[in-house]
Amino acid sequence: MTVAVLANQFHVILRNRPDVVARWDDTEVARRWLSNHEDQATGRFFEERYRATRLLDEASVLACSAYVDLNPIRAALCETIESSDHTSAKLRIESMRQENSADRLAASSPGEPIEPIRKRPDAMLSPVSIDERTDPIGPCIAATGDRCSEKGYLSMSVLDYVELLDWTARQSRSAPSGRTPRDMPPLLKRLGLSASAWCELVGRFGRLFHHVAGCPESIDRLRGHRRGGRFRVNRRVRELMPARE
């Protein structure tokens, strides 16, 4: 869904899709096993030390996606999203530019043969947008082998998502914490998040959340699989994401 590769680490958001795996036949299972065998992949996931955080709700998925895509900017490796190499955000921007170029070519050359569109740079990523009211249910298996499903994961368009990333990256750390920017995205208002709370959630996501991430009420309802205990919610998270009436 979302990925950022840095020199000494990488961040990736994955969606568990048992409904897609259930559709695989023996040939597909064997093909994927042979791929792992070629890479000499054995043992536990990634084979090395890693940290996994379960995302519980829309707010946590959105904040974590922004946290991952903005990693290079936060690390001062680049200044803009479009220059953030090895991130899903840059791949999505390149795909939008490719689509716009193809549309302009079709409009300027009506009736003439159009060159085949090149493979989308973000072909292996999950689509961003999902409409839970109208989109089909089920696995939505992709026709190509680039990704497993055509199902999105955020209730917003890819353009709105990229604009939200750009807006977040441009927020000055020195701005007064109580000030609400005039161009604050409406999505944050719908989620009940202030501009300052959103920027802190994105900037400190890895420190604010550990085993699970989400609104405090979502975490409070969850119980551990082994002992059935509750998960601890960071006090700062409760302050940033107060319960909604």
Backbone as CSV, one residue per row, in Angstrom:
resi,resn,N_x,N_y,N_z,CA_x,CA_y,CA_z,C_x,C_y,C_z
1,MET,0.816,-1.206,0.000,0.000,0.000,0.000,0.855,1.264,0.000
2,THR,1.807,1.321,0.950,2.672,2.489,1.080,4.074,2.023,1.434
3,VAL,5.086,2.651,0.837,6.456,2.216,1.092,7.413,3.393,0.969
4,ALA,8.467,3.366,1.761,9.562,4.328,1.669,10.851,3.584,1.993
5,VAL,11.828,3.670,1.102,13.105,2.979,1.282,14.194,4.010,1.537
6,LEU,14.864,3.895,2.680,15.970,4.768,3.024,17.266,3.964,3.015
7,ALA,18.370,4.615,3.297,19.666,3.951,3.208,19.828,2.839,4.235
8,ASN,19.303,3.037,5.440,19.532,2.072,6.512,18.272,1.372,6.995
9,GLN,17.128,1.648,6.385,15.877,1.030,6.815,14.807,1.268,5.760
10,PHE,13.703,0.572,5.882,12.568,0.862,5.017,11.283,0.674,5.793
11,HIS,10.262,1.417,5.369,8.945,1.359,5.993,7.943,0.899,4.941
12,VAL,7.045,0.032,5.334,6.054,-0.459,4.387,4.754,-0.754,5.123
13,ILE,3.632,-0.393,4.504,2.307,-0.732,5.030,1.748,-1.846,4.158
14,LEU,1.420,-2.954,4.778,0.883,-4.113,4.080,-0.531,-4.394,4.570
15,ARG,-1.359,-4.898,3.677,-2.720,-5.274,4.040,-2.856,-6.783,3.957
16,ASN,-3.292,-7.375,5.041,-3.482,-8.820,5.083,-4.694,-9.199,4.240
17,ARG,-4.518,-10.062,3.231,-5.612,-10.405,2.320,-5.802,-11.925,2.209
18,PRO,-6.313,-12.568,3.269,-6.582,-14.008,3.187,-7.630,-14.344,2.136
19,ASP,-8.525,-13.378,1.818,-9.542,-13.637,0.798,-8.914,-13.768,-0.590
20,VAL,-7.803,-13.060,-0.817,-7.101,-13.192,-2.093,-6.310,-14.494,-2.134
21,VAL,-5.614,-14.807,-1.039,-4.812,-16.026,-0.983,-5.684,-17.260,-1.180
22,ALA,-6.919,-17.200,-0.685,-7.826,-18.341,-0.820,-8.151,-18.656,-2.274
23,ARG,-7.984,-17.691,-3.163,-8.260,-17.890,-4.582,-7.060,-18.462,-5.348
24,TRP,-5.885,-18.552,-4.717,-4.712,-19.064,-5.406,-4.834,-20.568,-5.642
25,ASP,-4.453,-21.011,-6.833,-4.400,-22.441,-7.090,-3.003,-22.958,-6.756
26,ASP,-2.792,-24.259,-6.924,-1.507,-24.861,-6.565,-0.360,-24.270,-7.371
27,THR,-0.632,-23.919,-8.636,0.419,-23.357,-9.481,0.883,-22.002,-8.949
28,GLU,-0.059,-21.178,-8.520,0.291,-19.858,-7.998,1.069,-19.970,-6.693
29,VAL,0.652,-20.905,-5.825,1.373,-21.111,-4.568,2.799,-21.574,-4.848
30,ALA,2.954,-22.492,-5.796,4.283,-22.989,-6.140,5.150,-21.885,-6.751
31,ARG,4.536,-21.036,-7.585,5.288,-19.947,-8.204,5.837,-18.991,-7.165
32,ARG,5.036,-18.654,-6.189,5.488,-17.734,-5.149,6.530,-18.388,-4.252
33,TRP,6.389,-19.683,-3.989,7.388,-20.383,-3.177,8.726,-20.413,-3.903
34,LEU,8.715,-20.669,-5.212,9.950,-20.700,-5.986,10.610,-19.321,-6.020
35,SER,9.798,-18.248,-6.073,10.358,-16.902,-6.033,11.128,-16.668,-4.742
36,ASN,10.537,-17.096,-3.605,11.235,-16.969,-2.324,12.492,-17.832,-2.294
37,HIS,12.431,-19.001,-2.918,13.572,-19.905,-2.941,14.741,-19.278,-3.716
38,GLU,14.420,-18.589,-4.819,15.462,-17.932,-5.604,16.146,-16.831,-4.808
39,ASP,15.378,-16.154,-3.967,15.941,-15.083,-3.141,16.571,-15.611,-1.859
40,GLN,16.580,-16.937,-1.699,17.119,-17.580,-0.504,16.435,-17.053,0.757
41,ALA,15.131,-16.840,0.642,14.342,-16.343,1.770,13.818,-17.518,2.580
42,THR,14.245,-17.601,3.824,13.796,-18.675,4.716,13.535,-18.091,6.092
43,GLY,12.896,-18.889,6.930,12.711,-18.459,8.309,11.603,-17.435,8.470
44,ARG,11.732,-16.619,9.508,10.679,-15.682,9.853,10.607,-14.517,8.868
45,PHE,9.556,-13.730,9.010,9.283,-12.613,8.107,10.463,-11.649,8.065
46,PHE,10.983,-11.374,6.856,12.126,-10.490,6.625,13.432,-11.036,7.192
47,GLU,13.372,-12.111,7.983,14.541,-12.806,8.527,15.367,-11.968,9.503
48,GLU,15.106,-10.701,9.610,15.893,-9.837,10.475,14.977,-9.119,11.466
49,ARG,15.566,-8.301,12.304,14.806,-7.559,13.303,13.839,-6.583,12.621
50,TYR,12.615,-6.607,13.030,11.641,-5.687,12.468,10.571,-5.375,13.508
51,ARG,9.801,-4.358,13.225,8.731,-3.940,14.124,7.442,-3.838,13.339
52,ALA,6.391,-4.423,13.853,5.096,-4.399,13.175,4.058,-3.738,14.077
53,THR,3.272,-2.846,13.497,2.209,-2.152,14.216,0.892,-2.379,13.484
54,ARG,-0.119,-2.818,14.198,-1.428,-3.069,13.604,-2.231,-1.775,13.538
55,LEU,-2.748,-1.449,12.355,-3.531,-0.225,12.158,-5.010,-0.569,12.268
56,LEU,-5.721,0.137,13.157,-7.081,-0.262,13.515,-8.187,0.489,12.795
57,ASP,-7.945,1.730,12.353,-9.031,2.526,11.803,-8.520,3.466,10.726
58,GLU,-9.444,4.225,10.144,-9.092,5.115,9.036,-8.053,6.150,9.435
59,ALA,-8.202,6.731,10.631,-7.267,7.755,11.068,-5.848,7.211,11.168
60,SER,-5.698,5.990,11.697,-4.361,5.419,11.847,-3.765,5.039,10.501
61,VAL,-4.587,4.528,9.585,-4.085,4.185,8.254,-3.608,5.442,7.527
62,LEU,-4.395,6.498,7.604,-4.039,7.747,6.928,-2.782,8.358,7.530
63,ALA,-2.714,8.440,8.857,-1.558,9.036,9.518,-0.291,8.227,9.266
64,CYS,-0.412,6.903,9.305,0.757,6.052,9.066,1.223,6.158,7.611
65,SER,0.289,6.243,6.676,0.649,6.393,5.268,1.430,7.688,5.049
66,ALA,0.943,8.772,5.657,1.651,10.045,5.541,3.013,9.972,6.220
67,TYR,3.076,9.312,7.365,4.346,9.148,8.083,5.372,8.428,7.214
68,VAL,4.953,7.376,6.530,5.863,6.609,5.674,6.271,7.420,4.454
69,ASP,5.303,8.016,3.758,5.610,8.739,2.527,6.456,9.988,2.771
70,LEU,6.345,10.581,3.949,7.104,11.799,4.246,8.436,11.518,4.932
71,ASN,8.815,10.258,5.044,10.067,9.905,5.707,11.279,10.622,5.135
72,PRO,11.487,10.635,3.808,12.674,11.312,3.264,12.695,12.807,3.564
73,ILE,11.521,13.458,3.546,11.470,14.887,3.858,11.784,15.107,5.333
74,ARG,11.230,14.264,6.192,11.491,14.392,7.626,12.970,14.147,7.946
75,ALA,13.621,13.284,7.155,15.041,12.999,7.356,15.944,13.997,6.649
76,ALA,15.340,15.040,6.046,16.090,16.094,5.344,16.869,15.553,4.151
77,LEU,16.340,14.499,3.509,16.975,13.964,2.310,16.470,14.650,1.049
78,CYS,15.331,15.323,1.149,14.767,16.050,0.021,13.816,17.102,0.579
79,GLU,13.319,17.954,-0.312,12.452,19.046,0.128,11.016,18.921,-0.344
80,THR,10.771,18.139,-1.396,9.423,18.013,-1.953,9.042,16.548,-2.125
81,ILE,7.741,16.316,-2.235,7.264,14.943,-2.407,7.724,14.364,-3.730
82,GLU,7.669,15.177,-4.798,8.037,14.663,-6.113,9.516,14.337,-6.232
83,SER,10.331,14.816,-5.300,11.759,14.484,-5.309,12.106,13.427,-4.265
84,SER,11.084,12.846,-3.642,11.290,11.817,-2.611,11.491,10.461,-3.277
85,ASP,12.720,10.152,-3.610,13.011,8.902,-4.299,12.647,7.700,-3.434
86,HIS,12.265,6.628,-4.112,11.981,5.344,-3.463,10.823,5.437,-2.475
87,THR,9.803,6.215,-2.820,8.585,6.280,-2.007,7.371,6.024,-2.892
88,SER,6.316,5.528,-2.282,5.082,5.292,-3.027,4.464,6.606,-3.483
89,ALA,4.659,7.680,-2.704,4.093,8.988,-3.083,4.657,9.449,-4.416
90,LYS,5.972,9.327,-4.596,6.573,9.755,-5.858,6.072,8.898,-7.014
91,LEU,5.920,7.600,-6.793,5.417,6.714,-7.847,3.996,7.096,-8.246
92,ARG,3.178,7.480,-7.287,1.794,7.872,-7.604,1.785,9.189,-8.374
93,ILE,2.661,10.121,-8.017,2.749,11.383,-8.749,3.195,11.131,-10.185
94,GLU,4.180,10.264,-10.373,4.648,9.942,-11.722,3.541,9.296,-12.548
95,SER,2.714,8.477,-11.928,1.609,7.839,-12.638,0.555,8.862,-13.049
96,MET,0.260,9.831,-12.163,-0.691,10.882,-12.517,-0.170,11.727,-13.674
97,ARG,1.111,12.027,-13.677,1.705,12.784,-14.775,1.634,11.989,-16.074
98,GLN,1.845,10.692,-15.994,1.767,9.844,-17.177,0.365,9.835,-17.749
99,GLU,-0.630,9.752,-16.860,-2.015,9.779,-17.309,-2.358,11.111,-17.953
100,ASN,-1.917,12.212,-17.364,-2.197,13.537,-17.922,-1.552,13.709,-19.288
101,SER,-0.343,13.188,-19.465,0.336,13.277,-20.761,-0.418,12.486,-21.820
102,ALA,-0.916,11.306,-21.443,-1.674,10.479,-22.382,-2.983,11.159,-22.775
103,ASP,-3.648,11.823,-21.811,-4.902,12.522,-22.100,-4.666,13.698,-23.041
104,ARG,-3.587,14.438,-22.802,-3.290,15.572,-23.676,-2.962,15.111,-25.094
105,LEU,-2.250,13.981,-25.207,-1.910,13.455,-26.520,-3.158,13.017,-27.264
106,ALA,-4.096,12.383,-26.561,-5.332,11.928,-27.185,-6.184,13.118,-27.628
107,ALA,-6.176,14.191,-26.845,-6.973,15.361,-27.185,-6.382,16.122,-28.367
108,SER,-5.070,16.116,-28.505,-4.431,16.863,-29.586,-4.362,16.086,-30.892
109,SER,-4.555,14.780,-30.825,-4.468,13.938,-32.031,-5.706,13.064,-32.166
110,PRO,-6.911,13.687,-32.301,-8.132,12.880,-32.407,-8.142,12.061,-33.695
111,GLY,-8.531,10.813,-33.567,-8.645,9.951,-34.736,-7.350,9.291,-35.153
112,GLU,-6.223,9.699,-34.615,-4.945,9.097,-34.968,-4.590,8.001,-33.972
113,PRO,-3.825,6.991,-34.424,-3.416,5.917,-33.503,-2.613,6.480,-32.338
114,ILE,-2.908,6.003,-31.165,-2.240,6.465,-29.954,-1.221,5.416,-29.517
115,GLU,-0.043,5.873,-29.145,0.984,4.959,-28.692,0.522,4.244,-27.423
116,PRO,0.890,2.975,-27.274,0.491,2.238,-26.063,1.018,2.942,-24.805
117,ILE,0.172,3.003,-23.803,0.564,3.635,-22.550,1.575,2.750,-21.827
118,ARG,2.627,3.354,-21.354,3.647,2.608,-20.638,3.081,2.094,-19.312
119,LYS,3.745,1.106,-18.767,3.326,0.548,-17.495,3.362,1.613,-16.416
120,ARG,2.328,1.672,-15.604,2.242,2.681,-14.554,3.362,2.484,-13.538
121,PRO,4.028,3.563,-13.122,5.072,3.440,-12.104,4.558,2.868,-10.788
122,ASP,3.262,3.103,-10.482,2.703,2.618,-9.223,1.895,1.340,-9.402
123,ALA,2.198,0.592,-10.459,1.396,-0.590,-10.788,1.387,-1.639,-9.679
124,MET,2.466,-1.711,-8.897,2.518,-2.743,-7.857,1.893,-2.302,-6.546
125,LEU,1.464,-1.011,-6.461,0.868,-0.497,-5.236,-0.645,-0.654,-5.251
126,SER,-1.224,-0.770,-4.083,-2.680,-0.782,-3.982,-3.223,0.574,-4.399
127,PRO,-4.369,0.612,-5.102,-4.996,1.906,-5.386,-5.308,2.628,-4.077
128,VAL,-5.331,3.936,-4.112,-5.601,4.717,-2.899,-7.089,4.749,-2.580
129,SER,-7.897,5.115,-3.547,-9.301,5.433,-3.291,-10.185,4.198,-3.150
130,ILE,-11.077,4.254,-2.165,-12.103,3.226,-1.992,-13.405,3.909,-1.580
131,ASP,-14.500,3.465,-2.176,-15.831,3.950,-1.816,-16.598,2.754,-1.268
132,GLU,-16.724,2.690,0.041,-17.333,1.521,0.678,-18.811,1.375,0.356
133,ARG,-19.437,2.433,-0.155,-20.862,2.363,-0.487,-21.104,1.785,-1.869
134,THR,-20.202,2.044,-2.819,-20.453,1.650,-4.206,-19.448,0.650,-4.760
135,ASP,-18.248,0.585,-4.211,-17.251,-0.335,-4.746,-17.660,-1.781,-4.483
136,PRO,-17.308,-2.711,-5.381,-17.677,-4.118,-5.191,-16.987,-4.703,-3.966
137,ILE,-17.659,-5.644,-3.325,-17.073,-6.324,-2.177,-16.321,-7.552,-2.667
138,GLY,-15.569,-8.158,-1.789,-14.809,-9.336,-2.179,-13.358,-9.012,-2.450
139,PRO,-12.590,-9.994,-2.931,-11.146,-9.814,-3.101,-10.748,-8.831,-4.196
140,CYS,-11.580,-8.651,-5.237,-11.249,-7.728,-6.342,-9.853,-8.009,-6.896
141,ILE,-9.615,-9.261,-7.247,-8.292,-9.689,-7.703,-7.885,-8.940,-8.959
142,ALA,-6.633,-8.456,-8.977,-6.116,-7.699,-10.109,-5.898,-8.612,-11.313
143,ALA,-6.149,-8.062,-12.506,-5.994,-8.847,-13.724,-4.527,-9.134,-14.029
144,THR,-3.645,-8.228,-13.635,-2.216,-8.413,-13.856,-1.568,-8.968,-12.596
145,GLY,-0.327,-9.379,-12.717,0.384,-9.917,-11.569,1.165,-8.882,-10.790
146,ASP,0.944,-7.599,-11.102,1.711,-6.547,-10.426,1.276,-6.368,-8.979
147,ARG,-0.024,-6.505,-8.698,-0.538,-6.402,-7.346,-1.642,-7.425,-7.183
148,CYS,-1.992,-7.721,-5.950,-2.938,-8.817,-5.743,-4.389,-8.378,-5.869
149,SER,-4.689,-7.085,-5.622,-6.085,-6.657,-5.601,-6.218,-5.235,-6.126
150,GLU,-7.404,-4.914,-6.609,-7.705,-3.568,-7.088,-8.458,-2.759,-6.032
151,LYS,-8.505,-3.245,-4.806,-9.261,-2.578,-3.747,-8.412,-1.479,-3.108
152,GLY,-8.975,-0.278,-2.986,-8.281,0.834,-2.348,-8.340,0.741,-0.835
153,TYR,-7.849,1.792,-0.168,-7.797,1.733,1.292,-8.103,3.052,1.986
154,LEU,-8.316,4.143,1.238,-8.657,5.421,1.853,-9.878,6.025,1.162
155,SER,-10.711,6.706,1.925,-11.910,7.318,1.351,-11.572,8.690,0.783
156,MET,-10.620,8.730,-0.135,-10.194,9.961,-0.777,-9.493,9.585,-2.075
157,SER,-9.432,10.548,-2.987,-8.762,10.296,-4.258,-7.254,10.370,-4.079
158,VAL,-6.526,9.832,-5.056,-5.068,9.889,-4.982,-4.586,11.337,-5.036
159,LEU,-5.287,12.192,-5.788,-4.918,13.603,-5.852,-5.094,14.268,-4.496
160,ASP,-6.219,13.998,-3.825,-6.442,14.567,-2.494,-5.378,14.074,-1.510
161,TYR,-4.983,12.812,-1.650,-3.962,12.259,-0.754,-2.621,12.959,-0.966
162,VAL,-2.227,13.140,-2.221,-0.961,13.817,-2.521,-1.002,15.262,-2.040
163,GLU,-2.146,15.933,-2.217,-2.272,17.311,-1.740,-2.186,17.372,-0.213
164,LEU,-2.737,16.365,0.472,-2.631,16.317,1.929,-1.167,16.144,2.347
165,LEU,-0.429,15.293,1.640,0.992,15.125,1.932,1.740,16.440,1.749
166,ASP,1.453,17.121,0.645,2.128,18.389,0.370,1.798,19.419,1.437
167,TRP,0.536,19.494,1.832,0.116,20.432,2.875,0.832,20.123,4.191
168,THR,0.912,18.843,4.542,1.556,18.445,5.789,3.040,18.790,5.765
169,ALA,3.696,18.541,4.624,5.130,18.816,4.523,5.433,20.300,4.631
170,ARG,4.478,21.143,4.240,4.724,22.585,4.235,4.438,23.256,5.572
171,GLN,3.866,22.528,6.501,3.562,23.146,7.792,4.843,23.458,8.554
172,SER,4.957,24.672,8.993,6.169,25.101,9.694,6.111,24.673,11.148
173,ARG,7.207,24.117,11.626,7.264,23.714,13.029,7.221,24.918,13.968
174,SER,7.607,26.062,13.456,7.626,27.260,14.306,6.295,27.981,14.366
175,ALA,5.296,27.481,13.601,3.995,28.141,13.610,3.330,27.977,14.975
176,PRO,2.572,28.958,15.441,1.878,28.839,16.731,0.981,27.617,16.750
177,SER,1.090,26.816,17.819,0.352,25.557,17.879,-1.156,25.752,17.910
178,GLY,-1.613,26.901,18.362,-3.044,27.114,18.457,-3.683,27.657,17.195
179,ARG,-2.859,27.992,16.202,-3.394,28.592,14.986,-3.899,27.534,14.025
180,THR,-5.058,27.746,13.450,-5.608,26.829,12.456,-5.374,27.399,11.066
181,PRO,-4.583,26.736,10.223,-4.327,27.237,8.872,-5.619,27.381,8.078
182,ARG,-5.688,28.408,7.264,-6.892,28.635,6.474,-7.145,27.517,5.469
183,ASP,-6.052,26.890,4.986,-6.206,25.856,3.968,-6.205,24.456,4.563
184,MET,-6.599,24.345,5.816,-6.633,23.042,6.485,-7.552,22.094,5.728
185,PRO,-7.072,20.898,5.362,-7.881,19.952,4.588,-9.174,19.572,5.310
186,PRO,-10.301,19.540,4.597,-11.583,19.172,5.217,-11.557,17.779,5.834
187,LEU,-10.736,16.873,5.283,-10.689,15.509,5.804,-10.286,15.493,7.272
188,LEU,-9.369,16.359,7.653,-8.923,16.386,9.040,-10.056,16.830,9.962
189,LYS,-10.881,17.748,9.479,-12.036,18.177,10.266,-13.015,17.020,10.442
190,ARG,-13.203,16.233,9.378,-14.116,15.083,9.471,-13.614,14.061,10.477
191,LEU,-12.291,13.910,10.556,-11.702,12.958,11.486,-11.578,13.528,12.893
192,GLY,-11.943,14.805,13.048,-11.875,15.430,14.360,-10.465,15.758,14.805
193,LEU,-9.559,16.026,13.850,-8.168,16.308,14.169,-7.845,17.765,13.857
194,SER,-7.176,18.433,14.776,-6.705,19.784,14.507,-5.453,19.701,13.647
195,ALA,-5.070,20.838,13.074,-3.872,20.860,12.229,-2.637,20.472,13.020
196,SER,-2.486,21.006,14.221,-1.311,20.697,15.037,-1.299,19.239,15.475
197,ALA,-2.476,18.693,15.821,-2.555,17.292,16.226,-2.176,16.374,15.071
198,TRP,-2.687,16.678,13.873,-2.364,15.875,12.695,-0.857,15.878,12.426
199,CYS,-0.231,17.039,12.442,1.194,17.133,12.146,2.026,16.377,13.178
200,GLU,1.598,16.412,14.434,2.332,15.669,15.457,2.127,14.165,15.299
201,LEU,0.916,13.743,14.955,0.667,12.319,14.737,1.528,11.775,13.603
202,VAL,1.625,12.534,12.514,2.418,12.101,11.375,3.912,12.138,11.695
203,GLY,4.354,13.219,12.344,5.774,13.359,12.618,6.303,12.396,13.664
204,ARG,5.450,12.022,14.643,5.905,11.157,15.749,5.172,9.829,15.787
205,PHE,4.649,9.391,14.641,3.835,8.178,14.617,4.584,6.987,15.230
206,GLY,5.845,6.820,14.861,6.609,5.679,15.347,6.844,5.695,16.844
207,ARG,6.792,6.862,17.474,6.988,6.964,18.909,5.682,6.933,19.679
208,LEU,4.611,7.380,19.055,3.322,7.434,19.740,2.631,6.070,19.777
209,PHE,2.874,5.246,18.762,2.203,3.949,18.674,3.239,2.828,18.613
210,HIS,2.854,1.681,19.153,3.780,0.548,19.188,3.131,-0.690,18.560
211,HIS,2.509,-1.530,19.354,1.934,-2.761,18.806,0.673,-2.499,17.981
212,VAL,-0.124,-1.535,18.391,-1.351,-1.195,17.669,-1.435,0.318,17.540
213,ALA,-2.174,0.790,16.529,-2.337,2.224,16.313,-3.775,2.508,15.927
214,GLY,-4.294,3.615,16.433,-5.662,4.000,16.120,-6.170,5.012,17.126
215,CYS,-7.431,5.395,16.983,-8.051,6.268,17.964,-8.089,5.551,19.322
216,PRO,-7.955,6.278,20.429,-7.942,5.632,21.742,-9.108,4.674,21.969
217,GLU,-10.321,5.069,21.517,-11.466,4.174,21.722,-11.321,2.876,20.932
218,SER,-10.663,2.926,19.770,-10.425,1.701,18.991,-9.434,0.792,19.702
219,ILE,-8.390,1.380,20.269,-7.391,0.591,20.988,-7.984,0.025,22.268
220,ASP,-8.807,0.808,22.978,-9.405,0.354,24.233,-10.304,-0.867,24.028
221,ARG,-10.949,-0.948,22.863,-11.847,-2.078,22.599,-11.091,-3.354,22.244
222,LEU,-9.837,-3.226,21.861,-9.061,-4.375,21.401,-8.451,-5.126,22.578
223,ARG,-8.340,-6.434,22.430,-7.717,-7.278,23.435,-6.646,-8.140,22.774
224,GLY,-5.581,-8.421,23.517,-4.493,-9.229,23.001,-4.932,-10.658,22.729
225,HIS,-4.337,-11.300,21.712,-4.735,-12.662,21.341,-4.286,-13.698,22.376
226,ARG,-3.153,-13.498,22.983,-2.605,-14.518,23.888,-3.203,-14.448,25.284
227,ARG,-3.141,-13.278,25.897,-3.578,-13.167,27.287,-4.890,-12.409,27.440
228,GLY,-5.380,-11.813,26.377,-6.646,-11.105,26.448,-6.563,-9.768,27.158
229,GLY,-5.354,-9.275,27.362,-5.191,-8.009,28.066,-5.392,-6.805,27.164
230,ARG,-5.570,-5.646,27.776,-5.749,-4.409,27.034,-4.396,-3.859,26.594
231,PHE,-4.418,-3.081,25.532,-3.215,-2.433,25.042,-3.097,-1.049,25.668
232,ARG,-1.876,-0.672,25.973,-1.636,0.628,26.584,-1.728,1.725,25.524
233,VAL,-2.429,2.797,25.869,-2.547,3.953,24.981,-1.667,5.077,25.510
234,ASN,-0.775,5.566,24.674,0.083,6.686,25.056,-0.778,7.870,25.494
235,ARG,-0.434,8.465,26.614,-1.230,9.591,27.132,-1.313,10.727,26.125
236,ARG,-0.235,10.949,25.392,-0.238,12.020,24.400,-1.226,11.732,23.282
237,VAL,-1.413,10.463,22.937,-2.383,10.088,21.910,-3.788,10.464,22.359
238,ARG,-4.104,10.248,23.624,-5.430,10.615,24.137,-5.640,12.127,24.069
239,GLU,-4.559,12.880,24.230,-4.665,14.333,24.142,-4.833,14.800,22.698
240,LEU,-4.142,14.126,21.769,-4.211,14.514,20.370,-5.513,14.057,19.705
241,MET,-6.048,12.918,20.159,-7.237,12.331,19.548,-8.307,12.126,20.599
242,PRO,-8.901,13.192,21.106,-9.939,13.056,22.136,-11.160,12.327,21.599
243,ALA,-11.875,11.685,22.512,-13.080,10.952,22.120,-14.092,11.895,21.488
244,ARG,-14.729,11.430,20.410,-15.724,12.247,19.709,-17.117,11.905,20.208
245,GLU,-17.945,12.922,20.346,-19.325,12.709,20.847,-20.217,12.181,19.734
